[in-house]
Amino acid sequence: MSMLKEFKEFAVKGNVVDMAVGIIIGVAFGKIVSSAVSDVIMPPIGLIIGGIDFSNLSIILKGTAGDPAAVAIAYGKFIQTVVDFTIVAFVIFLVIKAINAMKRKEEAVPAPSPAPSKEEALLAEIRDILKEKH
């Protein structure tokens, strides 16, 4: 089998396409969550704790004196990233919880039993005849 044919089979499998769609939606969702955290959630938190902007929090290790940029530990950006992650993880938890609840409802509804086969019907008939004789 040629490599091009193998690649084509791999690329058009349902799982690969589903995964690609999931990644694209995940990236877009990540941007939404990042915006929600940085533009909606963090400003009130910063206001509550005294007007601190988390994205600007850092420890300067080496100041600038000319061309080289300052060397700093930007722990405020880290805090914001942790909050982003926590929100994303919580939303994913809620989505999976809802999906599992829907699956449980589907499982709770019993599937209609299939019609008995000819052999089963014949055996049931013989059983009923034998019960009547005794």
C-alpha atoms as one frame of an Amber mdcrd trajectory, in Angstrom:
protein
   0.000   0.000   0.000   1.415   3.353  -0.941   2.176   5.911   1.717  -0.249
   8.411   0.159  -3.084   5.870   0.304  -2.267   5.023   3.933  -2.215   8.704
   4.846  -5.545   9.257   3.104  -7.139   6.394   5.073  -5.713   7.782   8.311
  -6.760  11.367   7.628 -10.364  10.619   6.723 -11.110   8.256   9.608 -13.943
   9.541  11.781 -11.803   9.719  14.919  -9.172  11.944  13.325 -11.789  14.327
  11.912 -13.636  14.410  15.253 -10.379  15.118  17.068  -9.522  17.952  14.669
 -12.942  19.539  15.164 -12.548  19.189  18.933  -9.138  20.854  18.885 -10.384
  23.766  16.762 -13.402  24.297  19.026 -11.152  23.946  22.082  -8.803  26.658
  20.866 -11.712  29.007  20.185 -13.242  28.161  23.577  -9.877  28.821  25.228
  -9.821  32.325  23.756 -13.324  32.968  25.061 -12.378  31.782  28.541  -9.158
  33.818  28.538 -11.105  36.924  27.593 -13.741  36.198  30.243 -11.070  35.800
  32.904  -8.911  38.781  31.963 -11.735  41.173  31.015 -14.617  40.145  33.283
 -13.439  38.154  36.299 -10.006  39.541  37.177 -10.878  43.300  37.238 -13.439
  42.912  40.075 -11.061  40.619  41.967  -8.302  43.204  41.547 -10.682  45.934
  42.744 -11.675  43.895  45.805  -8.058  43.382  46.826  -7.113  47.012  46.362
  -7.048  47.811  42.645  -4.230  45.432  41.806  -3.935  44.424  38.140  -2.742
  40.823  38.225  -1.214  40.929  34.748   1.252  43.602  35.861   2.420  41.843
  39.038   6.066  40.866  38.778   9.354  40.771  40.619  12.132  42.670  38.844
  15.392  40.712  39.005  17.433  43.072  36.847  16.322  46.559  35.892  16.789
  48.141  32.510  19.603  50.556  31.842  19.620  51.081  28.112  18.844  48.529
  25.406  18.480  45.206  27.282  15.012  44.361  28.528  14.323  43.924  32.220
  14.541  40.447  33.694  11.406  39.801  35.727   9.331  37.013  37.200   5.783
  37.744  36.006   3.854  35.907  38.703   0.708  37.954  37.983   0.407  36.382
  34.530   0.887  32.989  36.186  -1.968  33.705  38.615  -4.186  34.685  35.693
  -3.251  31.492  33.821  -4.110  29.391  36.885  -7.501  31.100  37.098  -8.020
  30.468  33.345  -7.200  26.793  33.823  -9.499  26.465  36.823 -12.425  27.979
  34.949 -11.822  25.802  31.865 -11.538  22.679  34.027 -14.758  23.546  35.867
 -16.682  24.187  32.637 -15.426  20.906  31.154 -16.464  19.146  34.375 -19.981
  20.600  34.051 -20.228  19.583  30.378 -19.089  16.013  31.092 -21.447  15.820
  34.063 -24.361  16.872  31.814 -23.372  14.349  29.147 -23.148  11.564  31.740
 -26.572  12.516  33.105 -28.042  12.286  29.596 -26.390   8.879  29.092 -27.847
   7.620  32.377 -31.324   8.687  31.249 -30.841   6.802  27.978 -29.667   3.705
  29.845 -32.608   3.909  32.267 -35.118   3.557  29.424 -35.290  -0.196  28.768
 -34.883  -1.207  25.177 -37.811  -3.162  23.765 -37.083  -6.861  23.879 -36.662
  -8.453  20.488 -39.277 -10.902  19.261 -38.445 -14.473  20.265 -36.849 -16.658
  17.647 -38.753 -19.581  16.115 -36.971 -22.025  18.409 -37.791 -19.998  21.518
 -41.431 -19.682  20.469 -41.637 -23.441  19.861 -40.011 -24.209  23.229 -42.419
 -21.820  24.989 -45.341 -23.567  23.296 -44.065 -27.004  24.386 -43.585 -25.692
  27.932 -47.132 -24.385  28.039 -48.533 -27.719  26.747 -46.581 -29.646  29.383
 -47.879 -27.315  32.138 -51.462 -27.952  31.025 -51.009 -31.756  31.238 -49.848
 -31.626  34.863
